[in-house]
Amino acid sequence: MEYRELGSTGINISIVGIGAWQMGGLDGENGVGHGWGDVDDSRSIKIIHSAQEMGVNLIDTADIYGSGHSERIIGEALKGRRDKWIVATKGGLVKDPDNRGQYFDASAVNIRNACEASLKRLQIDTIDFYQLHGIPEDDQIPDTMKELSKLRDEGKIRFYGISVGDAGSIKKLQAYGEVDIVQIGFSLLNRNEEAALNYCYEQGIGTLIRTPLSWGAAF
């Protein structure tokens, strides 16, 4: 397995990581991100353990995946193995209580609550990479960035950033603080977010690439 330093974090991650959306399992029929399907939890745990044996050390999830189930499964899988893994998760997407979809709330209060809930589900003391699952409203950004800084100072997260595909959103956050990592959708078939990728490279921001196989699509 090859490893690379992620941006300026000083953390070396495997060039292949695990995306754990599918490990959220079956959780409702409506709304992207709630559930993936009828997934065997024991198989998910075996996948994580097998990946570790092959040298994978990065796993990425979000609190919305299976309404927290993905994080809970990771927490079980990482028992006694925490030191072998770099854990990334996201917050800000909230499941509609009527199960009609989801909405985005990246206010400072919600991000703190989401982060602390993720820590409990993951059964860890610190999240290595914490990402906003989208760009907050303009008037929320200053307080949200301040809250992320507080969470880092408290030791609850090590580095933070955003899962978004446009340079403009990244710049908005940078106006109020550090952006250590950005998650970008990119593949040979989808280069729509290449400008954001280039911007991160110029800024020394670490990038996590999602859907590198373009969902397995053939065009």
Protein Blocks (a to p, Z undefined) as FASTA:
>chain_A
ZZddehjnopacdfbdcdfklmnopgdjehehjanbjcdfklmmmmmmmmmmnopabdcd
dfkgonhmlmmmmmmmmgoplmmpccdddehiacdfklnaccddfbfklmmmmmmmmmmm
nopabdfbacdebdcdfklmmmmmmmmmmmmmnopafbdcdddfbfklmmmmmmnoccfb
dcddddfklcklmmmmmmmmmnopacddehklgnopaZZ
